Amino acid sequence: MRFLRIIVAGLIAIAAMVGVLLAAVVVFFTGLAAYVLQLFRKHPAPSGPLPNPRTTMRTDDAIDVVSTKVPEEPAKR
């Protein structure tokens, strides 16, 4: 009976490994197909000038940084 349990557990483990490997192969080939399709797809040219990132940032989102000069003498213990 112990031997049968070990065999069944081994078969379940092998089936799980094969399932995970099959899923990995499907994901890999799906990504590869998407990459190849992206290479051959024609992209339309952008119309108009691209926005300047310096002018598109709102100033209220910026973080103000204030620094304080620290004396250079070592701390006494």
C-alpha positions, 0 to 999 in steps of 0.5 A: 500500500505504501508503494502504491501511494508513492507511485500515485504521488509521483505520477501527480507530481509529474503531471503537475510539472508537465502542466506547468511546462505546457503553460510556460510554452504557451505563454512563451509562444504567445509573447513571441507571436505578439512580438513578431506581429509588432515588428511588421505592423505599420505605425502611423506617423505622429501628427503635429509637434510632440509636447515639451515635457518641461512645459507639461509638468504642473508646478504644484506637483513639484517637491520643494527641498530645503537643506541645512548646513551641518557642522563638521566637528564629530559628535562627542560620546 
